[in-house]
């Protein structure tokens, strides 16, 4: 079964058989059957979540 679950103030968790593609339709390698996709835009490894959303936002 495929599932996409949105966590409040967190990532989208994608489980199952899926293929990720970029805006041009090119495949994005996913090495696992469960991945967390970033929704905050602050990740260092897009499109995957690296937990950056849990860190305080630095103000200039």
PDBQT receptor file of N, H, CA, C and O in Angstrom, charges set to zero:
ATOM      1  N   UNK A   1       0.844  -1.185   0.000  1.00  0.00    +0.000 N 
ATOM      2  CA  UNK A   1       0.000   0.000   0.000  1.00  0.00    +0.000 C 
ATOM      3  C   UNK A   1       0.890   1.250   0.000  1.00  0.00    +0.000 C 
ATOM      4  O   UNK A   1       1.878   1.319   0.731  1.00  0.00    +0.000 OA
ATOM      5  N   UNK A   2       0.536   2.204  -0.805  1.00  0.00    +0.000 N 
ATOM      6  H   UNK A   2      -0.266   2.148  -1.399  1.00  0.00    +0.000 HD
ATOM      7  CA  UNK A   2       1.241   3.486  -0.830  1.00  0.00    +0.000 C 
ATOM      8  C   UNK A   2       0.546   4.446   0.119  1.00  0.00    +0.000 C 
ATOM      9  O   UNK A   2      -0.676   4.420   0.264  1.00  0.00    +0.000 OA
ATOM     10  N   UNK A   3       1.336   5.291   0.760  1.00  0.00    +0.000 N 
ATOM     11  H   UNK A   3       2.328   5.312   0.642  1.00  0.00    +0.000 HD
ATOM     12  CA  UNK A   3       0.762   6.245   1.705  1.00  0.00    +0.000 C 
ATOM     13  C   UNK A   3       1.610   7.507   1.717  1.00  0.00    +0.000 C 
ATOM     14  O   UNK A   3       2.839   7.440   1.681  1.00  0.00    +0.000 OA
ATOM     15  N   UNK A   4       0.948   8.655   1.768  1.00  0.00    +0.000 N 
ATOM     16  H   UNK A   4      -0.050   8.709   1.797  1.00  0.00    +0.000 HD
ATOM     17  CA  UNK A   4       1.612   9.939   1.986  1.00  0.00    +0.000 C 
ATOM     18  C   UNK A   4       0.961  10.545   3.217  1.00  0.00    +0.000 C 
ATOM     19  O   UNK A   4      -0.251  10.756   3.252  1.00  0.00    +0.000 OA
ATOM     20  N   UNK A   5       1.779  10.823   4.227  1.00  0.00    +0.000 N 
ATOM     21  H   UNK A   5       2.764  10.652   4.198  1.00  0.00    +0.000 HD
ATOM     22  CA  UNK A   5       1.253  11.364   5.474  1.00  0.00    +0.000 C 
ATOM     23  C   UNK A   5       1.923  12.704   5.762  1.00  0.00    +0.000 C 
ATOM     24  O   UNK A   5       3.150  12.803   5.748  1.00  0.00    +0.000 OA
ATOM     25  N   UNK A   6       1.132  13.719   6.020  1.00  0.00    +0.000 N 
ATOM     26  H   UNK A   6       0.136  13.639   6.032  1.00  0.00    +0.000 HD
ATOM     27  CA  UNK A   6       1.647  15.050   6.354  1.00  0.00    +0.000 C 
ATOM     28  C   UNK A   6       1.690  15.196   7.868  1.00  0.00    +0.000 C 
ATOM     29  O   UNK A   6       0.687  14.990   8.551  1.00  0.00    +0.000 OA
ATOM     30  N   UNK A   7       2.851  15.551   8.381  1.00  0.00    +0.000 N 
ATOM     31  H   UNK A   7       3.666  15.719   7.827  1.00  0.00    +0.000 HD
ATOM     32  CA  UNK A   7       2.999  15.774   9.812  1.00  0.00    +0.000 C 
ATOM     33  C   UNK A   7       2.951  17.266  10.101  1.00  0.00    +0.000 C 
ATOM     34  O   UNK A   7       3.587  18.052   9.398  1.00  0.00    +0.000 OA
ATOM     35  N   UNK A   8       2.200  17.671  11.132  1.00  0.00    +0.000 N 
ATOM     36  H   UNK A   8       1.684  17.032  11.702  1.00  0.00    +0.000 HD
ATOM     37  CA  UNK A   8       2.119  19.094  11.466  1.00  0.00    +0.000 C 
ATOM     38  C   UNK A   8       3.515  19.667  11.719  1.00  0.00    +0.000 C 
ATOM     39  O   UNK A   8       4.290  19.096  12.487  1.00  0.00    +0.000 OA
ATOM     40  N   UNK A   9       3.829  20.770  11.089  1.00  0.00    +0.000 N 
ATOM     41  H   UNK A   9       3.199  21.234  10.465  1.00  0.00    +0.000 HD
ATOM     42  CA  UNK A   9       5.134  21.426  11.233  1.00  0.00    +0.000 C 
ATOM     43  C   UNK A   9       6.294  20.478  10.940  1.00  0.00    +0.000 C 
ATOM     44  O   UNK A   9       7.375  20.615  11.513  1.00  0.00    +0.000 OA
ATOM     45  N   UNK A  10       6.066  19.521  10.050  1.00  0.00    +0.000 N 
ATOM     46  H   UNK A  10       5.187  19.409   9.585  1.00  0.00    +0.000 HD
ATOM     47  CA  UNK A  10       7.106  18.551   9.712  1.00  0.00    +0.000 C 
ATOM     48  C   UNK A  10       7.020  18.141   8.256  1.00  0.00    +0.000 C 
ATOM     49  O   UNK A  10       6.392  18.822   7.446  1.00  0.00    +0.000 OA
ATOM     50  N   UNK A  11       7.655  17.024   7.928  1.00  0.00    +0.000 N 
ATOM     51  H   UNK A  11       8.165  16.472   8.587  1.00  0.00    +0.000 HD
ATOM     52  CA  UNK A  11       7.753  16.595   6.534  1.00  0.00    +0.000 C 
ATOM     53  C   UNK A  11       6.521  15.851   6.040  1.00  0.00    +0.000 C 
ATOM     54  O   UNK A  11       5.593  15.563   6.796  1.00  0.00    +0.000 OA
ATOM     55  N   UNK A  12       6.544  15.552   4.750  1.00  0.00    +0.000 N 
ATOM     56  H   UNK A  12       7.298  15.786   4.136  1.00  0.00    +0.000 HD
ATOM     57  CA  UNK A  12       5.620  14.584   4.165  1.00  0.00    +0.000 C 
ATOM     58  C   UNK A  12       6.340  13.247   4.201  1.00  0.00    +0.000 C 
ATOM     59  O   UNK A  12       7.449  13.127   3.681  1.00  0.00    +0.000 OA
ATOM     60  N   UNK A  13       5.723  12.243   4.808  1.00  0.00    +0.000 N 
ATOM     61  H   UNK A  13       4.822  12.341   5.231  1.00  0.00    +0.000 HD
ATOM     62  CA  UNK A  13       6.314  10.917   4.852  1.00  0.00    +0.000 C 
ATOM     63  C   UNK A  13       5.667  10.083   3.758  1.00  0.00    +0.000 C 
ATOM     64  O   UNK A  13       4.451   9.897   3.750  1.00  0.00    +0.000 OA
ATOM     65  N   UNK A  14       6.481   9.581   2.833  1.00  0.00    +0.000 N 
ATOM     66  H   UNK A  14       7.470   9.732   2.839  1.00  0.00    +0.000 HD
ATOM     67  CA  UNK A  14       5.993   8.804   1.690  1.00  0.00    +0.000 C 
ATOM     68  C   UNK A  14       6.440   7.366   1.888  1.00  0.00    +0.000 C 
ATOM     69  O   UNK A  14       7.625   7.093   2.081  1.00  0.00    +0.000 OA
ATOM     70  N   UNK A  15       5.459   6.426   1.839  1.00  0.00    +0.000 N 
ATOM     71  H   UNK A  15       4.496   6.648   1.683  1.00  0.00    +0.000 HD
ATOM     72  CA  UNK A  15       5.758   5.004   2.031  1.00  0.00    +0.000 C 
ATOM     73  C   UNK A  15       5.201   4.201   0.873  1.00  0.00    +0.000 C 
ATOM     74  O   UNK A  15       4.134   4.513   0.344  1.00  0.00    +0.000 OA
ATOM     75  N   UNK A  16       5.938   3.154   0.480  1.00  0.00    +0.000 N 
ATOM     76  H   UNK A  16       6.804   2.901   0.910  1.00  0.00    +0.000 HD
ATOM     77  CA  UNK A  16       5.436   2.239  -0.538  1.00  0.00    +0.000 C 
ATOM     78  C   UNK A  16       6.303   2.233  -1.776  1.00  0.00    +0.000 C 
ATOM     79  O   UNK A  16       7.474   2.611  -1.745  1.00  0.00    +0.000 OA
ATOM     80  N   UNK A  17       5.694   1.790  -2.874  1.00  0.00    +0.000 N 
ATOM     81  H   UNK A  17       4.743   1.483  -2.898  1.00  0.00    +0.000 HD
ATOM     82  CA  UNK A  17       6.375   1.789  -4.171  1.00  0.00    +0.000 C 
ATOM     83  C   UNK A  17       6.050   3.098  -4.873  1.00  0.00    +0.000 C 
ATOM     84  O   UNK A  17       4.891   3.359  -5.197  1.00  0.00    +0.000 OA
ATOM     85  N   UNK A  18       7.044   3.908  -5.104  1.00  0.00    +0.000 N 
ATOM     86  H   UNK A  18       7.986   3.696  -4.841  1.00  0.00    +0.000 HD
ATOM     87  CA  UNK A  18       6.825   5.216  -5.710  1.00  0.00    +0.000 C 
ATOM     88  C   UNK A  18       8.065   5.607  -6.492  1.00  0.00    +0.000 C 
ATOM     89  O   UNK A  18       9.134   5.022  -6.317  1.00  0.00    +0.000 OA
ATOM     90  N   UNK A  19       7.915   6.595  -7.349  1.00  0.00    +0.000 N 
ATOM     91  H   UNK A  19       7.047   7.071  -7.491  1.00  0.00    +0.000 HD
ATOM     92  CA  UNK A  19       9.052   7.177  -8.055  1.00  0.00    +0.000 C 
ATOM     93  C   UNK A  19       8.979   8.680  -7.877  1.00  0.00    +0.000 C 
ATOM     94  O   UNK A  19       7.955   9.297  -8.171  1.00  0.00    +0.000 OA
ATOM     95  N   UNK A  20      10.061   9.269  -7.395  1.00  0.00    +0.000 N 
ATOM     96  H   UNK A  20      10.892   8.767  -7.156  1.00  0.00    +0.000 HD
ATOM     97  CA  UNK A  20      10.156  10.721  -7.282  1.00  0.00    +0.000 C 
ATOM     98  C   UNK A  20      10.745  11.266  -8.567  1.00  0.00    +0.000 C 
ATOM     99  O   UNK A  20      11.698  10.706  -9.109  1.00  0.00    +0.000 OA
ATOM    100  N   UNK A  21      10.174  12.361  -9.057  1.00  0.00    +0.000 N 
ATOM    101  H   UNK A  21       9.399  12.816  -8.617  1.00  0.00    +0.000 HD
ATOM    102  CA  UNK A  21      10.711  13.018 -10.245  1.00  0.00    +0.000 C 
ATOM    103  C   UNK A  21      10.835  14.512  -9.975  1.00  0.00    +0.000 C 
ATOM    104  O   UNK A  21      10.091  15.071  -9.169  1.00  0.00    +0.000 OA
ATOM    105  N   UNK A  22      11.783  15.156 -10.656  1.00  0.00    +0.000 N 
ATOM    106  H   UNK A  22      12.387  14.703 -11.311  1.00  0.00    +0.000 HD
ATOM    107  CA  UNK A  22      11.950  16.598 -10.508  1.00  0.00    +0.000 C 
ATOM    108  C   UNK A  22      11.001  17.334 -11.451  1.00  0.00    +0.000 C 
ATOM    109  O   UNK A  22      10.170  16.715 -12.115  1.00  0.00    +0.000 OA
ATOM    110  N   UNK A  23      11.133  18.659 -11.505  1.00  0.00    +0.000 N 
ATOM    111  H   UNK A  23      11.808  19.161 -10.966  1.00  0.00    +0.000 HD
ATOM    112  CA  UNK A  23      10.212  19.470 -12.309  1.00  0.00    +0.000 C 
ATOM    113  C   UNK A  23      10.304  19.177 -13.799  1.00  0.00    +0.000 C 
ATOM    114  O   UNK A  23       9.389  19.504 -14.555  1.00  0.00    +0.000 OA
ATOM    115  N   UNK A  24      11.412  18.559 -14.229  1.00  0.00    +0.000 N 
ATOM    116  H   UNK A  24      12.155  18.294 -13.615  1.00  0.00    +0.000 HD
ATOM    117  CA  UNK A  24      11.570  18.192 -15.639  1.00  0.00    +0.000 C 
ATOM    118  C   UNK A  24      11.180  16.745 -15.915  1.00  0.00    +0.000 C 
ATOM    119  O   UNK A  24      11.305  16.265 -17.042  1.00  0.00    +0.000 OA
ATOM    120  N   UNK A  25      10.707  16.052 -14.882  1.00  0.00    +0.000 N 
ATOM    121  H   UNK A  25      10.605  16.442 -13.966  1.00  0.00    +0.000 HD
ATOM    122  CA  UNK A  25      10.320  14.656 -15.044  1.00  0.00    +0.000 C 
ATOM    123  C   UNK A  25      11.469  13.674 -14.906  1.00  0.00    +0.000 C 
ATOM    124  O   UNK A  25      11.305  12.478 -15.147  1.00  0.00    +0.000 OA
ATOM    125  N   UNK A  26      12.640  14.184 -14.517  1.00  0.00    +0.000 N 
ATOM    126  H   UNK A  26      12.773  15.156 -14.321  1.00  0.00    +0.000 HD
ATOM    127  CA  UNK A  26      13.806  13.318 -14.330  1.00  0.00    +0.000 C 
ATOM    128  C   UNK A  26      13.726  12.636 -12.965  1.00  0.00    +0.000 C 
ATOM    129  O   UNK A  26      13.377  13.281 -11.976  1.00  0.00    +0.000 OA
ATOM    130  N   UNK A  27      14.043  11.346 -12.896  1.00  0.00    +0.000 N 
ATOM    131  H   UNK A  27      14.327  10.822 -13.699  1.00  0.00    +0.000 HD
ATOM    132  CA  UNK A  27      13.975  10.626 -11.620  1.00  0.00    +0.000 C 
ATOM    133  C   UNK A  27      14.937  11.187 -10.575  1.00  0.00    +0.000 C 
ATOM    134  O   UNK A  27      16.056  11.589 -10.889  1.00  0.00    +0.000 OA
ATOM    135  N   UNK A  28      14.477  11.204  -9.335  1.00  0.00    +0.000 N 
ATOM    136  H   UNK A  28      13.567  10.877  -9.080  1.00  0.00    +0.000 HD
ATOM    137  CA  UNK A  28      15.297  11.550  -8.181  1.00  0.00    +0.000 C 
ATOM    138  C   UNK A  28      15.491  10.247  -7.412  1.00  0.00    +0.000 C 
ATOM    139  O   UNK A  28      14.514   9.661  -6.947  1.00  0.00    +0.000 OA
ATOM    140  N   UNK A  29      16.731   9.782  -7.270  1.00  0.00    +0.000 N 
ATOM    141  H   UNK A  29      17.525  10.258  -7.648  1.00  0.00    +0.000 HD
ATOM    142  CA  UNK A  29      16.952   8.504  -6.593  1.00  0.00    +0.000 C 
ATOM    143  C   UNK A  29      16.488   8.540  -5.138  1.00  0.00    +0.000 C 
ATOM    144  O   UNK A  29      16.811   9.466  -4.394  1.00  0.00    +0.000 OA
ATOM    145  N   UNK A  30      15.738   7.533  -4.752  1.00  0.00    +0.000 N 
ATOM    146  H   UNK A  30      15.476   6.781  -5.356  1.00  0.00    +0.000 HD
ATOM    147  CA  UNK A  30      15.325   7.336  -3.365  1.00  0.00    +0.000 C 
ATOM    148  C   UNK A  30      15.758   5.926  -2.994  1.00  0.00    +0.000 C 
ATOM    149  O   UNK A  30      15.286   4.953  -3.583  1.00  0.00    +0.000 OA
ATOM    150  N   UNK A  31      16.642   5.812  -2.034  1.00  0.00    +0.000 N 
ATOM    151  H   UNK A  31      17.026   6.602  -1.556  1.00  0.00    +0.000 HD
ATOM    152  CA  UNK A  31      17.232   4.515  -1.711  1.00  0.00    +0.000 C 
ATOM    153  C   UNK A  31      16.388   3.675  -0.760  1.00  0.00    +0.000 C 
ATOM    154  O   UNK A  31      16.747   2.540  -0.447  1.00  0.00    +0.000 OA
ATOM    155  N   UNK A  32      15.272   4.228  -0.301  1.00  0.00    +0.000 N 
ATOM    156  H   UNK A  32      14.981   5.150  -0.555  1.00  0.00    +0.000 HD
ATOM    157  CA  UNK A  32      14.419   3.493   0.649  1.00  0.00    +0.000 C 
ATOM    158  C   UNK A  32      12.967   3.503   0.191  1.00  0.00    +0.000 C 
ATOM    159  O   UNK A  32      12.580   4.288  -0.674  1.00  0.00    +0.000 OA
ATOM    160  N   UNK A  33      12.175   2.621   0.783  1.00  0.00    +0.000 N 
ATOM    161  H   UNK A  33      12.490   1.984   1.486  1.00  0.00    +0.000 HD
ATOM    162  CA  UNK A  33      10.739   2.573   0.485  1.00  0.00    +0.000 C 
ATOM    163  C   UNK A  33       9.957   3.576   1.329  1.00  0.00    +0.000 C 
ATOM    164  O   UNK A  33       8.761   3.764   1.109  1.00  0.00    +0.000 OA
ATOM    165  N   UNK A  34      10.611   4.217   2.285  1.00  0.00    +0.000 N 
ATOM    166  H   UNK A  34      11.583   4.064   2.464  1.00  0.00    +0.000 HD
ATOM    167  CA  UNK A  34      10.002   5.276   3.086  1.00  0.00    +0.000 C 
ATOM    168  C   UNK A  34      10.953   6.461   3.072  1.00  0.00    +0.000 C 
ATOM    169  O   UNK A  34      12.123   6.329   3.432  1.00  0.00    +0.000 OA
ATOM    170  N   UNK A  35      10.453   7.621   2.657  1.00  0.00    +0.000 N 
ATOM    171  H   UNK A  35       9.503   7.729   2.364  1.00  0.00    +0.000 HD
ATOM    172  CA  UNK A  35      11.266   8.837   2.652  1.00  0.00    +0.000 C 
ATOM    173  C   UNK A  35      10.468   9.987   3.251  1.00  0.00    +0.000 C 
ATOM    174  O   UNK A  35       9.238   9.996   3.209  1.00  0.00    +0.000 OA
ATOM    175  N   UNK A  36      11.185  10.952   3.807  1.00  0.00    +0.000 N 
ATOM    176  H   UNK A  36      12.184  10.945   3.841  1.00  0.00    +0.000 HD
ATOM    177  CA  UNK A  36      10.578  12.168   4.339  1.00  0.00    +0.000 C 
ATOM    178  C   UNK A  36      10.928  13.309   3.390  1.00  0.00    +0.000 C 
ATOM    179  O   UNK A  36      12.100  13.588   3.141  1.00  0.00    +0.000 OA
ATOM    180  N   UNK A  37       9.895  13.961   2.866  1.00  0.00    +0.000 N 
ATOM    181  H   UNK A  37       8.943  13.733   3.069  1.00  0.00    +0.000 HD
ATOM    182  CA  UNK A  37      10.090  15.076   1.941  1.00  0.00    +0.000 C 
ATOM    183  C   UNK A  37       9.910  16.395   2.687  1.00  0.00    +0.000 C 
ATOM    184  O   UNK A  37       8.961  16.566   3.451  1.00  0.00    +0.000 OA
ATOM    185  N   UNK A  38      10.832  17.319   2.453  1.00  0.00    +0.000 N 
ATOM    186  H   UNK A  38      11.603  17.179   1.832  1.00  0.00    +0.000 HD
ATOM    187  CA  UNK A  38      10.833  18.616   3.123  1.00  0.00    +0.000 C 
ATOM    188  C   UNK A  38       9.635  19.462   2.692  1.00  0.00    +0.000 C 
ATOM    189  O   UNK A  38       9.277  19.503   1.515  1.00  0.00    +0.000 OA
ATOM    190  N   UNK A  39       9.023  20.137   3.669  1.00  0.00    +0.000 N 
ATOM    191  H   UNK A  39       9.313  20.105   4.625  1.00  0.00    +0.000 HD
ATOM    192  CA  UNK A  39       7.966  21.111   3.371  1.00  0.00    +0.000 C 
ATOM    193  C   UNK A  39       8.355  22.515   3.803  1.00  0.00    +0.000 C 
ATOM    194  O   UNK A  39       7.676  23.476   3.442  1.00  0.00    +0.000 OA
ATOM    195  N   UNK A  40       9.449  22.659   4.580  1.00  0.00    +0.000 N 
ATOM    196  H   UNK A  40      10.000  21.878   4.873  1.00  0.00    +0.000 HD
ATOM    197  CA  UNK A  40       9.803  23.987   5.091  1.00  0.00    +0.000 C 
ATOM    198  C   UNK A  40      10.719  24.757   4.145  1.00  0.00    +0.000 C 
ATOM    199  O   UNK A  40      10.819  25.979   4.245  1.00  0.00    +0.000 OA
ATOM    200  N   UNK A  41      11.390  24.056   3.225  1.00  0.00    +0.000 N 
ATOM    201  H   UNK A  41      11.309  23.062   3.144  1.00  0.00    +0.000 HD
ATOM    202  CA  UNK A  41      12.289  24.714   2.291  1.00  0.00    +0.000 C 
ATOM    203  C   UNK A  41      13.666  25.018   2.845  1.00  0.00    +0.000 C 
ATOM    204  O   UNK A  41      14.464  25.667   2.169  1.00  0.00    +0.000 OA
ATOM    205  N   UNK A  42      13.972  24.567   4.059  1.00  0.00    +0.000 N 
ATOM    206  H   UNK A  42      13.323  24.040   4.608  1.00  0.00    +0.000 HD
ATOM    207  CA  UNK A  42      15.258  24.881   4.690  1.00  0.00    +0.000 C 
ATOM    208  C   UNK A  42      16.245  23.720   4.654  1.00  0.00    +0.000 C 
ATOM    209  O   UNK A  42      17.371  23.866   5.128  1.00  0.00    +0.000 OA
ATOM    210  N   UNK A  43      15.861  22.593   4.114  1.00  0.00    +0.000 N 
ATOM    211  H   UNK A  43      14.946  22.474   3.728  1.00  0.00    +0.000 HD
ATOM    212  CA  UNK A  43      16.714  21.410   4.113  1.00  0.00    +0.000 C 
ATOM    213  C   UNK A  43      18.000  21.616   3.321  1.00  0.00    +0.000 C 
ATOM    214  O   UNK A  43      18.040  22.402   2.374  1.00  0.00    +0.000 OA
ATOM    215  N   UNK A  44      19.036  20.911   3.714  1.00  0.00    +0.000 N 
ATOM    216  H   UNK A  44      19.003  20.273   4.483  1.00  0.00    +0.000 HD
ATOM    217  CA  UNK A  44      20.292  20.951   2.982  1.00  0.00    +0.000 C 
ATOM    218  C   UNK A  44      20.403  19.838   1.955  1.00  0.00    +0.000 C 
ATOM    219  O   UNK A  44      21.380  19.774   1.210  1.00  0.00    +0.000 OA
ATOM    220  N   UNK A  45      19.391  18.948   1.912  1.00  0.00    +0.000 N 
ATOM    221  H   UNK A  45      18.597  19.000   2.518  1.00  0.00    +0.000 HD
ATOM    222  CA  UNK A  45      19.417  17.812   0.985  1.00  0.00    +0.000 C 
ATOM    223  C   UNK A  45      18.089  17.696   0.230  1.00  0.00    +0.000 C 
ATOM    224  O   UNK A  45      17.442  16.650   0.279  1.00  0.00    +0.000 OA
ATOM    225  N   UNK A  46      17.679  18.759  -0.466  1.00  0.00    +0.000 N 
ATOM    226  H   UNK A  46      18.205  19.609  -0.506  1.00  0.00    +0.000 HD
ATOM    227  CA  UNK A  46      16.382  18.740  -1.133  1.00  0.00    +0.000 C 
ATOM    228  C   UNK A  46      16.270  17.603  -2.145  1.00  0.00    +0.000 C 
ATOM    229  O   UNK A  46      17.258  17.271  -2.800  1.00  0.00    +0.000 OA
ATOM    230  N   UNK A  47      15.112  17.010  -2.285  1.00  0.00    +0.000 N 
ATOM    231  H   UNK A  47      14.309  17.279  -1.753  1.00  0.00    +0.000 HD
ATOM    232  CA  UNK A  47      13.830  17.352  -1.685  1.00  0.00    +0.000 C 
ATOM    233  C   UNK A  47      13.586  16.672  -0.348  1.00  0.00    +0.000 C 
ATOM    234  O   UNK A  47      12.481  16.738   0.190  1.00  0.00    +0.000 OA
ATOM    235  N   UNK A  48      14.620  16.012   0.201  1.00  0.00    +0.000 N 
ATOM    236  H   UNK A  48      15.519  15.959  -0.236  1.00  0.00    +0.000 HD
ATOM    237  CA  UNK A  48      14.437  15.224   1.417  1.00  0.00    +0.000 C 
ATOM    238  C   UNK A  48      14.579  16.078   2.672  1.00  0.00    +0.000 C 
ATOM    239  O   UNK A  48      15.329  17.054   2.693  1.00  0.00    +0.000 OA
ATOM    240  N   UNK A  49      13.853  15.699   3.709  1.00  0.00    +0.000 N 
ATOM    241  H   UNK A  49      13.244  14.906   3.691  1.00  0.00    +0.000 HD
ATOM    242  CA  UNK A  49      13.905  16.396   4.994  1.00  0.00    +0.000 C 
ATOM    243  C   UNK A  49      15.174  15.995   5.736  1.00  0.00    +0.000 C 
ATOM    244  O   UNK A  49      15.524  14.816   5.781  1.00  0.00    +0.000 OA
ATOM    245  N   UNK A  50      15.868  16.980   6.319  1.00  0.00    +0.000 N 
ATOM    246  H   UNK A  50      15.583  17.938   6.282  1.00  0.00    +0.000 HD
ATOM    247  CA  UNK A  50      17.040  16.692   7.144  1.00  0.00    +0.000 C 
ATOM    248  C   UNK A  50      16.834  17.136   8.591  1.00  0.00    +0.000 C 
ATOM    249  O   UNK A  50      17.782  17.158   9.376  1.00  0.00    +0.000 OA
ATOM    250  N   UNK A  51      15.602  17.489   8.942  1.00  0.00    +0.000 N 
ATOM    251  H   UNK A  51      14.832  17.471   8.304  1.00  0.00    +0.000 HD
ATOM    252  CA  UNK A  51      15.287  17.889  10.307  1.00  0.00    +0.000 C 
ATOM    253  C   UNK A  51      15.518  19.357  10.597  1.00  0.00    +0.000 C 
ATOM    254  O   UNK A  51      15.329  19.791  11.733  1.00  0.00    +0.000 OA
ATOM    255  N   UNK A  52      15.921  20.135   9.608  1.00  0.00    +0.000 N 
ATOM    256  H   UNK A  52      16.075  19.784   8.685  1.00  0.00    +0.000 HD
ATOM    257  CA  UNK A  52      16.202  21.557   9.809  1.00  0.00    +0.000 C 
ATOM    258  C   UNK A  52      14.985  22.303  10.349  1.00  0.00    +0.000 C 
ATOM    259  O   UNK A  52      15.140  23.305  11.047  1.00  0.00    +0.000 OA
ATOM    260  N   UNK A  53      13.779  21.831  10.039  1.00  0.00    +0.000 N 
ATOM    261  H   UNK A  53      13.653  21.017   9.473  1.00  0.00    +0.000 HD
ATOM    262  CA  UNK A  53      12.566  22.515  10.505  1.00  0.00    +0.000 C 
ATOM    263  C   UNK A  53      12.483  22.571  12.033  1.00  0.00    +0.000 C 
ATOM    264  O   UNK A  53      11.721  23.368  12.580  1.00  0.00    +0.000 OA
ATOM    265  N   UNK A  54      13.260  21.732  12.723  1.00  0.00    +0.000 N 
ATOM    266  H   UNK A  54      13.879  21.084  12.278  1.00  0.00    +0.000 HD
ATOM    267  CA  UNK A  54      13.226  21.727  14.187  1.00  0.00    +0.000 C 
ATOM    268  C   UNK A  54      14.167  22.758  14.800  1.00  0.00    +0.000 C 
ATOM    269  O   UNK A  54      14.110  23.013  16.003  1.00  0.00    +0.000 OA
ATOM    270  N   UNK A  55      15.042  23.356  13.971  1.00  0.00    +0.000 N 
ATOM    271  H   UNK A  55      15.088  23.149  12.994  1.00  0.00    +0.000 HD
ATOM    272  CA  UNK A  55      16.008  24.341  14.469  1.00  0.00    +0.000 C 
ATOM    273  C   UNK A  55      15.405  25.741  14.469  1.00  0.00    +0.000 C 
ATOM    274  O   UNK A  55      14.540  26.045  13.647  1.00  0.00    +0.000 OA
ATOM    275  N   UNK A  56      15.856  26.594  15.384  1.00  0.00    +0.000 N 
ATOM    276  H   UNK A  56      16.559  26.347  16.052  1.00  0.00    +0.000 HD
ATOM    277  CA  UNK A  56      15.354  27.973  15.382  1.00  0.00    +0.000 C 
ATOM    278  C   UNK A  56      15.760  28.699  14.101  1.00  0.00    +0.000 C 
ATOM    279  O   UNK A  56      16.826  28.447  13.540  1.00  0.00    +0.000 OA
ATOM    280  N   UNK A  57      14.899  29.596  13.654  1.00  0.00    +0.000 N 
ATOM    281  H   UNK A  57      14.033  29.801  14.110  1.00  0.00    +0.000 HD
ATOM    282  CA  UNK A  57      15.203  30.412  12.479  1.00  0.00    +0.000 C 
ATOM    283  C   UNK A  57      16.115  31.554  12.919  1.00  0.00    +0.000 C 
ATOM    284  O   UNK A  57      15.800  32.282  13.860  1.00  0.00    +0.000 OA
ATOM    285  N   UNK A  58      17.252  31.704  12.229  1.00  0.00    +0.000 N 
ATOM    286  H   UNK A  58      17.508  31.112  11.465  1.00  0.00    +0.000 HD
ATOM    287  CA  UNK A  58      18.186  32.791  12.558  1.00  0.00    +0.000 C 
ATOM    288  C   UNK A  58      17.692  34.084  11.933  1.00  0.00    +0.000 C 
ATOM    289  O   UNK A  58      17.410  34.137  10.735  1.00  0.00    +0.000 OA
ATOM    290  N   UNK A  59      17.590  35.107  12.737  1.00  0.00    +0.000 N 
ATOM    291  H   UNK A  59      17.818  35.063  13.709  1.00  0.00    +0.000 HD
ATOM    292  CA  UNK A  59      17.172  36.434  12.269  1.00  0.00    +0.000 C 
ATOM    293  C   UNK A  59      18.407  37.275  12.021  1.00  0.00    +0.000 C 
ATOM    294  O   UNK A  59      19.374  37.190  12.777  1.00  0.00    +0.000 OA
ATOM    295  N   UNK A  60      18.390  38.084  10.979  1.00  0.00    +0.000 N 
ATOM    296  H   UNK A  60      17.604  38.153  10.365  1.00  0.00    +0.000 HD
ATOM    297  CA  UNK A  60      19.532  38.973  10.688  1.00  0.00    +0.000 C 
ATOM    298  C   UNK A  60      19.289  40.329  11.255  1.00  0.00    +0.000 C 
ATOM    299  O   UNK A  60      20.131  41.216  11.117  1.00  0.00    +0.000 OA
TER     300      UNK A  60
